[in-house]
Structures are given as structure tokens and as C-alpha cells.
């Protein structure tokens, strides 16, 4: 496979005449570069100009496009070639965009079938990537017309028309599928391409922006593609920086200048951009708190909670031990813009962590009354949502533990566990696979349960009075 994309540090792009002509020189860029700027700054033109330099290995996509998720066989031939794909994406509006993405599934399968030794895991990787992006849905590539199956995880409802999806769901589904398929086609062709993603944030809530940012970083890691993302969303900017780390940089686009310098996301910029992202400061403005959480799994849980109307919080993932640094930065931030101390947020620690003695006038540390978030999945209330109790759950785990090889012996001991204190972090995916017949991601299932109403019973006990009162009020 060609391996030049990720080593490029500078990029020269023709600047439109109405913006002064000449060239834009993008300098110090990284494998993932965010082009940040207001409307009219030239972000879209910049991306399309980059694409025109090599339409075979550069793919431009914009969510502001139309169509239905139906299969049109006449589009397959055009989806097989980079030039014909590029010809249809020259404008911001494309009324058959979604049909073209669906046709690309068949084009991908056709290319894959011509290889002597195709990757048997490629279809599973596409399925898993979309599941991580949209955990409420199950997507599979399948033989037939249309060449896919899409249904809601909870109800089993088959989705065949865009009208039964929200605007955000429709956007993120087709955009995610667009990017996944083009990366897989490049992989078959042994090309290392460039993705040019134009303002992916319209119509999608902040938690979906977080998921999409993580999705983009995973695309880079899996397929070694270079990515440019144009946005004016501080949430999207901070999320890409959080997940992409030092592989990520930001260009604050000033169309009056030829030289555009990318600023690399070091740890300081990651922290500041996360704290200053739109999702962070909107919380206090609308009188619901920030919630700093330690990692991606915790974020998956707590970002799901507000979607069910039970409580309003704005969750920010903090990469483990860095939660202490995030809290300190927010303390300084709020102390500089607010007149007096107030409960603008909380930093949630696992039960095995100690609270620091640093100032907590604006963002207070709270901790779980159980070992960590995974233990909440074992509570009576969560098991009840799965139509189980502790005894029937233990029986299922004992019976099915044999399917999990090296983890079987530990899983068999489930009846001896203290559900509040057991360290089951390394076994939670297996537990969820056994216990949840609908196969929802465990963080998504737990977030839905917490979002229903104020926790009671064992779930409230494992959370602890401090956490329940902080998030649901006294």
C-alpha cells in the first residue's frame, strides 16, 4: 500500500480569485487536520480544491445532501471509479447522494469479489463501526436488493425509508457509510487516500458529534487515510482533538493570508479545547451541570442519560487520571468569568479513587459507591430491564461461560461475587453479550436505564447518595 499521506507536513492549494487568488500554503499539518472558521471563510472551497488535485485518491463528502436510502443499480458503475464519484460531488447539493452511497455497497462487494484473497473481516468491521457510531441501530451488508439490512435494535423495526429517521440519524448513517465504504474500496485497491469531510456537524447533537469524532479517528487508525475536517463547531473541534491527540491539528482559517499554520493538539490544547467547547459552557448557561467522567465507557453511559429526558447534564470524557487536570482548568475558567462560587459541574470518580484536596468551588469531586461503572450493570434494576434477576443472570452466565475461553473460569464464579466491589471491568463485554438478548452496547443499555427517572433501590445504592443528589437533585 502506498504510504505517503501521513508523512506530508505541508500542502499547497490554489486559492479562489474572489478570495485574493494565488495559493494557500497549509503548513505543519498532521494526519488529521481540522479546518476551523466561520461561514464564508472558504472552508468548503479549500476542501474541494484539495480534492480536485487527485480525484482518484481524495474523497469529498458533505452531509447537506439529499436522496433516500434506496438501491438504484444504475449507480453502481459510477461508484466503481474515483473520477465519476468526484464529478457528482462538485456541488454542495446532491439530490441523489444517499442512493449513490447505497449503490457503493454493491460496488464494494463487486470489487471485493474479484480479489483472490479478500479480507473476510471487512464486512464485520463495517458493521461494528456503524454500531459504535449509532448504537440504536443494527446494520448489515447482505446479498439481495437492497444490499443491506437496517433495523432499530430495541424494536426490531426494519428501516427502508429515510422518512422514519430523524435528520441527525439520517445524516450520520449515510455520512458514516459513505466514509467507511470509500476507505474499504481504497483498501481493496491498495491506495491510501484523503478524506475531505465538510461540516459534518449540522443536525447532530453534541453526543453524536463526540461519537462521530471518535469514528473519524478510528477510520484513520484502521485505514491509514489522511483526514481534513471543515467545521465551525467547537464541540467537533474539541472532540477530534480529544480522540486524535497529537495526530490532530487545527488550522484557524484566515482567507486573507497565504500561509495557514496548523497548531498541533498537544495535551494543553486538548484540555483547553475540551473545556472551551460549546458543549462545556452551554451547561451552566442553561442551568444544568457539567459532568467530567474518567473515560470513554463512562462517557458512553452519561452522554446517553439526557436523551431520555430524566435529567440534564453535559458529559465530558477526561482520559482517565487527567480528570484531575480538567477539573483544575475548569476551576480557573469559572473563577475568571463568574462572580461567586456555584455548582457548575461535578467530576465523577470510580469508587476505588480518592478525592483530592484541591479547590472545588465550581466543579466538585463526587465518587461512586461501587468499584466502578461496570458494577452498575449488575444491579437488580438493570437486570430487571433485561427481564432477569440475580439468580437467573447467574444461571445464564454459568451456562454460557464456556464460550469465552480464557475468561470462562472467572465467569463461572459469578455467584460468589460481591456485586458492589467486584472488579469485572475486563469481563463486562462478555457479561453483556450473555445477559442482553438485544445485544445493546452495555454503556448504552446502562445510560438508557439511568435516563428513565431518579434511581432507586440497588442502583441508587451503588451510585451512592452523593452522586444521586448531585445529578438528580436533593
WORA-V868482 format. One record per backbone hydrogen bond with DSSP energy under -1.0 kcal/mol. CO is the residue of the C=O (numbers start at 1). NH is the residue of the N-H. If there is no record, write none. Layout:
# WORA-V868482
((CO	NH) (CO	NH))
This chain:
# WORA-V868482
((4	7) (5	8) (9	29) (11	26) (13	24) (16	19) (16	21) (17	20) (22	15) (24	13) (25	260) (26	11) (27	262) (31	227) (32	249) (33	229) (34	251) (35	231) (36	253) (38	41) (42	46) (43	47) (44	48) (45	49) (46	50) (47	51) (48	52) (50	53) (51	54) (57	194) (59	196) (61	198) (63	65) (66	98) (72	75) (73	76) (75	79) (81	85) (82	86) (83	87) (84	88) (86	89) (94	66) (94	97) (96	100) (97	101) (98	102) (99	103) (100	104) (102	105) (103	107) (104	108) (105	109) (106	110) (107	111) (108	112) (109	113) (112	115) (119	122) (121	125) (122	126) (123	127) (124	128) (125	129) (126	130) (127	131) (128	132) (129	133) (130	134) (134	137) (136	153) (138	151) (140	149) (147	142) (149	140) (150	159) (151	138) (152	156) (157	152) (161	164) (162	165) (166	170) (167	171) (168	172) (169	173) (170	174) (171	175) (172	176) (173	177) (174	178) (175	179) (176	180) (177	181) (178	182) (179	183) (180	184) (181	185) (182	186) (183	187) (184	188) (185	189) (186	191) (187	190) (190	2) (193	226) (194	59) (195	228) (196	61) (197	230) (201	204) (205	209) (206	210) (207	211) (208	212) (209	213) (210	214) (211	215) (212	216) (213	217) (214	218) (215	219) (216	220) (217	221) (218	222) (219	223) (220	224) (226	195) (227	33) (228	197) (229	35) (230	199) (231	37) (233	237) (234	238) (235	239) (236	240) (237	241) (238	242) (239	243) (240	244) (241	245) (244	247) (245	248) (247	32) (248	265) (249	34) (250	263) (251	36) (251	253) (254	257) (258	25) (260	27) (263	250) (264	266) (266	270) (267	271) (268	272) (269	273) (270	274) (271	275) (272	276) (277	280) (277	281) (278	282) (281	285) (282	286) (283	288) (284	287) (289	314) (290	346) (291	316) (292	348) (293	318) (294	320) (295	299) (296	300) (297	301) (298	302) (299	303) (304	307) (305	308) (306	309) (314	291) (316	293) (319	322) (320	323) (321	324) (322	326) (323	327) (324	328) (325	329) (326	330) (327	331) (328	332) (329	333) (330	334) (331	335) (332	336) (334	338) (342	344) (344	290) (345	364) (346	292) (347	366) (349	368) (350	353) (362	344) (362	345) (364	347) (366	349) (371	352) (372	375) (373	376) (374	377) (375	378) (376	379) (379	383) (380	384) (381	385) (383	388) (384	387) (389	393) (390	394) (391	395) (392	396) (393	397) (394	398) (395	399) (396	400) (397	401) (400	403) (401	404) (404	407) (405	408) (407	411) (408	412) (410	413) (411	414) (413	416) (414	417) (418	422) (420	371) (422	424) (424	427) (427	431) (428	432) (429	433) (430	434) (431	435) (432	436) (436	439) (441	445) (442	446) (443	447) (444	448) (445	449) (446	450) (447	451) (449	452) (456	460) (457	461) (458	462) (459	463) (460	464) (462	369) (464	468) (465	469) (466	470) (467	471) (468	472) (469	473))
